[in-house]
């Protein structure tokens, strides 16, 4: 993939996350300062490579799971600790004043819900605490698809035992679309951070949202939530 194609893929993903409609060449041509024909040629190559797709009813393009994975890997490689931003400071404040461990973890989840507009979740012992279901099912992807809603419900029903069994060991893990162990056709992405708590050395906090989401912000906040919880709960 060329550098311009990489930037174009990022632009398509970020624009689609914001507007929830397929992204056309005219808008991108203005952003990149080139002709629509040039953009269409680059999009055709990205489509050939499997990073974007064209819905039957639209002239625009949408990212595929493969495209999202490439983008997320890029973000992961770019990650630097550059000081807390406003949203991270808000999360830190809520966690630091949470009180008992269970209340602290719940506060962190509720804050993630407010900041990301996704569903938030965390393991507390052998239980899964969930908040923000209305955020998730209010997204346009799920408002007209009963099958997707059922897939999401299946994922949530089985998530806590799967986390206990699989115990993902990375500080931050991202499962995109069909990468999810359950609910592969639900069209969602799970972003989770592992942290140590009084309940378990493999506690998890994270967000579940449509594959169309702001990965950069969500990944930063989930990572920060895990790091801050571990710091506060073991201070």
C-alpha positions as CSV (number, residue, x, y, z in Angstrom):
1,X,0.0,0.0,0.0
2,X,1.3,3.4,-0.9
3,X,1.5,6.3,1.6
4,X,-1.4,8.1,-0.1
5,X,-3.5,4.9,-0.1
6,X,-2.8,4.6,3.6
7,X,-3.9,8.2,4.2
8,X,-6.9,7.7,2.0
9,X,-8.0,4.6,3.9
10,X,-7.6,6.5,7.2
11,X,-9.7,9.3,5.8
12,X,-12.5,6.9,4.7
13,X,-12.6,5.2,8.0
14,X,-12.7,8.4,10.0
15,X,-15.3,10.0,7.8
16,X,-17.5,7.0,7.8
17,X,-17.3,6.8,11.6
18,X,-18.5,10.4,11.8
19,X,-21.4,10.4,9.2
20,X,-22.4,6.7,9.0
21,X,-22.9,6.9,5.2
22,X,-20.6,5.5,2.4
23,X,-17.8,8.0,1.6
24,X,-17.6,9.3,-2.0
25,X,-14.7,10.5,-4.1
26,X,-15.8,14.1,-4.4
27,X,-15.3,14.9,-0.7
28,X,-12.0,13.1,-0.6
29,X,-10.8,14.9,-3.7
30,X,-11.2,18.2,-1.8
31,X,-9.5,16.9,1.3
32,X,-6.5,15.6,-0.7
33,X,-6.4,18.4,-3.2
34,X,-6.5,16.1,-6.3
35,X,-9.1,15.2,-8.9
36,X,-12.0,12.9,-8.3
37,X,-10.6,10.6,-11.0
38,X,-7.4,10.2,-9.0
39,X,-9.3,9.4,-5.9
40,X,-11.5,6.9,-7.7
41,X,-8.5,5.1,-9.1
42,X,-6.9,4.9,-5.6
43,X,-10.2,3.7,-4.1
44,X,-10.5,1.0,-6.8
45,X,-7.1,-0.3,-5.8
46,X,-8.0,-0.2,-2.1
47,X,-11.1,-2.2,-3.0
48,X,-9.1,-4.7,-5.0
49,X,-6.9,-5.2,-2.0
50,X,-9.9,-5.8,0.2
51,X,-9.6,-2.8,2.5
52,X,-12.9,-1.1,1.4
53,X,-16.1,-2.2,-0.3
54,X,-18.9,-0.6,-2.3
55,X,-22.4,-1.1,-1.1
56,X,-24.8,-2.0,-3.9
57,X,-26.9,1.0,-3.4
58,X,-24.2,3.6,-3.2
59,X,-21.4,5.2,-5.2
60,X,-19.4,5.6,-2.0
61,X,-17.2,3.1,-0.2
62,X,-17.1,1.7,3.3
63,X,-14.3,0.1,5.2
64,X,-14.1,-3.7,5.5
65,X,-12.9,-5.6,8.6
66,X,-9.5,-5.9,6.9
67,X,-9.4,-2.2,6.4
68,X,-10.2,-1.6,10.1
69,X,-7.5,-4.0,11.2
70,X,-4.9,-2.3,9.1
71,X,-6.0,1.1,10.6
72,X,-6.0,-0.2,14.2
73,X,-2.6,-1.7,13.8
74,X,-1.4,1.7,12.6
75,X,-2.8,3.4,15.6
76,X,-1.2,0.8,17.9
77,X,2.2,1.4,16.4
78,X,1.8,5.2,16.8
79,X,0.8,5.0,20.5
80,X,2.8,7.3,22.7
81,X,2.3,8.5,26.3
82,X,2.0,12.2,25.7
83,X,0.2,13.3,28.8
84,X,-3.5,13.2,29.7
85,X,-6.1,14.9,27.5
86,X,-9.4,16.4,28.8
87,X,-11.4,13.1,28.4
88,X,-8.7,11.1,30.1
89,X,-8.5,13.6,33.0
90,X,-12.3,13.2,33.4
91,X,-11.9,9.4,33.5
92,X,-9.0,9.7,36.0
93,X,-11.0,11.9,38.4
94,X,-14.0,9.5,38.4
95,X,-11.8,6.5,39.1
96,X,-9.8,8.2,41.8
97,X,-12.9,9.1,43.8
98,X,-14.7,5.8,43.2
99,X,-14.5,4.5,46.8
100,X,-14.8,0.7,47.1
101,X,-13.2,-1.4,44.3
102,X,-16.5,-2.5,42.8
103,X,-17.8,1.0,42.8
104,X,-14.6,2.3,41.3
105,X,-14.8,-0.2,38.4
106,X,-18.4,0.7,37.8
107,X,-17.6,4.4,37.7
108,X,-14.9,3.7,35.1
109,X,-17.3,1.8,32.9
110,X,-20.0,4.5,33.2
111,X,-17.5,7.2,32.3
112,X,-16.4,5.2,29.2
113,X,-20.0,5.0,28.2
114,X,-20.4,8.8,28.5
115,X,-17.1,9.5,26.7
116,X,-17.3,7.0,23.8
117,X,-21.1,6.6,23.3
118,X,-20.5,2.9,23.1
119,X,-21.6,0.1,25.4
120,X,-19.2,-0.2,28.4
121,X,-18.3,-3.4,30.3
122,X,-16.0,-4.8,32.9
123,X,-15.5,-8.0,34.8
124,X,-16.0,-7.8,38.6
125,X,-15.1,-11.2,39.9
126,X,-17.2,-13.7,38.0
127,X,-19.7,-11.2,36.9
128,X,-19.9,-8.9,33.9
129,X,-21.0,-5.4,34.5
130,X,-22.6,-3.7,31.5
131,X,-23.7,-0.2,30.9
132,X,-24.9,1.8,27.9
133,X,-27.0,-0.8,26.0
134,X,-29.2,2.0,24.6
135,X,-26.0,3.6,23.1
136,X,-25.2,0.5,21.2
137,X,-28.6,-0.4,20.0
138,X,-29.3,3.2,19.1
139,X,-26.7,3.1,16.4
140,X,-28.0,3.0,12.8
141,X,-26.4,-0.3,12.1
142,X,-28.7,-2.1,14.6
143,X,-31.9,-0.2,14.3
144,X,-33.2,-2.3,11.3
145,X,-31.5,-5.6,11.8
146,X,-33.0,-8.1,14.3
147,X,-30.3,-10.7,13.3
148,X,-27.4,-8.3,14.3
149,X,-29.1,-7.5,17.6
150,X,-29.4,-11.2,18.3
151,X,-25.8,-11.7,17.5
152,X,-24.7,-8.9,19.8
153,X,-26.9,-10.4,22.6
154,X,-25.2,-13.8,22.1
155,X,-21.8,-12.2,22.3
156,X,-22.7,-10.4,25.6
157,X,-24.3,-13.5,27.1
158,X,-21.1,-15.5,26.5
159,X,-18.4,-12.8,26.9
160,X,-17.6,-13.2,30.6
161,X,-17.0,-17.0,30.4
162,X,-15.0,-16.5,27.2
163,X,-12.8,-13.9,28.8
164,X,-12.2,-16.2,31.8
165,X,-11.2,-19.1,29.6
166,X,-9.2,-17.2,26.9
167,X,-7.7,-14.6,29.3
168,X,-6.3,-12.2,26.6
169,X,-2.9,-11.2,27.9
170,X,-2.3,-7.9,26.1
171,X,-2.7,-4.6,28.0
172,X,-5.1,-3.6,25.1
173,X,-6.8,-6.0,22.7
174,X,-9.1,-5.1,19.8
175,X,-11.4,-7.7,18.2
176,X,-12.9,-6.3,14.9
177,X,-16.1,-7.7,13.3
178,X,-15.6,-11.4,12.4
179,X,-12.5,-11.5,14.7
180,X,-14.9,-11.7,17.7
181,X,-15.1,-15.2,19.2
182,X,-18.9,-14.9,19.5
183,X,-21.3,-12.9,17.4
184,X,-19.0,-12.9,14.4
185,X,-21.8,-11.5,12.1
186,X,-22.9,-8.8,14.5
187,X,-20.8,-6.0,13.0
188,X,-19.2,-4.9,16.3
189,X,-15.8,-4.3,17.6
190,X,-14.7,-5.2,21.2
191,X,-11.9,-3.0,22.7
192,X,-10.7,-4.4,26.1
193,X,-7.9,-3.6,28.5
194,X,-6.6,-6.2,31.0
195,X,-5.8,-4.9,34.5
196,X,-5.1,-6.3,38.0
197,X,-7.8,-5.8,40.6
198,X,-8.7,-7.2,44.0
199,X,-11.0,-9.6,42.2
200,X,-8.5,-11.0,39.7
201,X,-5.2,-10.5,38.1
202,X,-7.1,-10.8,34.8
203,X,-9.8,-8.3,35.2
204,X,-11.1,-6.5,32.0
205,X,-12.6,-3.2,31.1
206,X,-13.7,-2.2,27.7
207,X,-16.2,-1.0,25.1
208,X,-18.4,-2.7,22.5
209,X,-19.5,-0.7,19.6
210,X,-20.2,-0.9,15.9
211,X,-17.2,-1.6,13.6
212,X,-17.8,2.0,12.5
213,X,-16.4,3.9,15.4
214,X,-13.6,6.3,16.5
215,X,-10.9,3.7,17.2
216,X,-8.3,6.3,18.1
217,X,-10.3,7.8,20.9
218,X,-11.9,4.6,22.1
219,X,-8.6,2.7,22.3
220,X,-6.9,5.6,24.1
221,X,-9.6,5.8,26.7
222,X,-9.9,2.0,27.3
223,X,-6.2,1.7,27.7
224,X,-6.2,4.6,30.1
225,X,-9.1,3.1,32.1
226,X,-7.2,-0.1,32.6
227,X,-4.0,1.6,33.6
228,X,-5.7,4.0,35.9
229,X,-7.8,1.3,37.6
230,X,-4.8,-0.8,38.3
231,X,-2.9,2.2,39.7
232,X,-5.8,3.3,41.9
233,X,-6.8,-0.2,43.2
234,X,-3.2,-1.0,44.1
235,X,-2.1,2.4,45.4
